[in-house]
Amino acid sequence: MKCSLLLALLVAVVGPTFTAAFTSTKGFSAALVPKTRLNAGPLFKGKDYERVVENIMVTKNLSREDAEKDYNAYLENPNNYALSKGEAYYRGLGYSSLMEGVIGEAEKEGKGDEVRERMAEFKKQSQIKGLSVISVFLVLFFYFKIQYDNDPTSLTYIAH
């Protein structure tokens, strides 16, 4: 019974993320990003924070407010920060997306086919992993459904 409760809790906690991941127009990574923001940078201002903000102000020629926004965005989610900066860089070069820019620049170096192949392999592996996770949750769902149909009182404590 403890295992059933643990699995039900897992589905309750992780399920909404996976549901959002496969129904979101922004994709899986956007579903994993929390909707609330925690600006940890300003809460823990110290020498390093101030030094980094001042360095950003100088190197990017930004106001203090804009430099803090830039650094806080990095602190909140370094992966999304890097992706957005990469996309902005390639858009500045005239490409319509990050992936198009990566392939276009690789083609200039004569490595376009290699990059396309790596991207296709990554996409294939990601789809296999995603379908595996969905399959596990479907199997769990049907397992609980069958258990409940056989003995409806066996899972009543989960609802409380």
N, C-alpha and C positions, 0 to 999 in steps of 0.2 A: 504494500500500500504506500509506503514512503516513496518508492520509485515512481508510482503513478502521480503522486503529489508533486514531486520534483519535475517530472516531465510536463505536467500541466502548467507549473510555474514557468518553466523554460519557454513553452509555447506562448504563454501570456506576455512574457517580457520581450522575447525575440520576434514573435510573430508580426506585430505591427511594423517593425522595421523592414522585414522582408516583404510584407504586403505593400508598403510604401515604395520599396525599392523597385518592384516590378510593375507598379501602376503609375509611378512618377514620370513626368516628362523629362526630368533632369537626370534620370538614371540612378544607379545604385549608390554611387558615392554621395549624391545629394540627400538620399534617404538616411544615411548614416550621420549626417551633420546635425547636431542638436539645433532645435529651433530657438532655444534661449541662448543668449550670448553672455559670456562671463569675461569682462575686460580685466583680466588678471594683471596686465601691465600697470595701469594706474594705481591699483591697489597696493602693489609692492614696488613702488618707485624707489630706486636705489641708484647707486653710482652707475651700474651697468646700463640700466634703463635710460637714464639721462644721457649717458655717453652715446648710446646707440641712436637715440632720437636726434641728438645734435649732429651726429655723423650723417644721418639720413637727410637732415636739413641742408647740410653743406653739399653732399654728393648729388642729391636730386634737386637742389634748389627749391625746397618746399618750405612753407610756413611751419611753425611749431605744431599747430593744430593738425595740419595735413601729415606731417611726419609722425605724429603720435598715432593718427588713424592708420597709417601705413604699417607701423610697427605693431600696433595692437591687432591688426588683421593677421599679421604673421604669427603673433603669439597665440591667437585664437585657434588657428588651423593652418599650420605650415604647408600642408599638402595642397589645400585649396588656394592658398596664397601663391604657391609656386605655379600651379596650373593656370591661374588667372594671369599672372605675369608672363608666363610663356605664351599664352594665347594672345595677349596684348602685343607682345614682341612680334609674333608671326603675322598678326593683322597689320602691324606697322610696316612689315615687308611686303604687304599686298596679298597675303593668303587669306582665305576665308575662315580657316579654322586652325587649331593647333596641329591636328593630325596632317592636314594638307601641307602645312608649313614644314613639319618634320620630314615628310616624304619629299617635298620640293627641294629642301636644302640637302637631303641625302642624295637626290638625283644629281645635284650639282657636283657632288663629290664622287659620283659613279656608284653609289651604294643604295640606290632606290629600290631595286628588287630585293636586296637583303633586308631592308627595313620593312618593306611590305610583307615579306614572308614572316618576319618576327612578329609583326602586328597581327597577322592572320592567325598565327599559332597562339598568341596570347589571347585573342578573342575566342578561339576554339576552346582553350583550356578554361577560360572564365565561364563560358556557356556550360561546359560540362560540370564545373563546380556548382554553378547556380542551379542547374537541373538536379544535381545530386542533393543539394540542400532542400529543394522543393519536394523531391521524392521522399526524403526522410520525414519531413513534416506531414506529407500525405499518408505515409505508412503509419505514423503515430496517430494521426487523426482517425484513420480507419480502425486501428487497434483499439483506441478508446471507444469508438462508436460500437464496435463489436462487443467489447467488454460491458458497456452500458446496456446494450440490447439484451445481453445474456442475464445481467443482474443489475437493474437500475439503482439499487441501494449501495452498490460498491463504490460509486463515485459521488455520492451525495455530499460528503464532507468537503469536496473541492469547491462546491458552489457557495459555501458559507464563508 
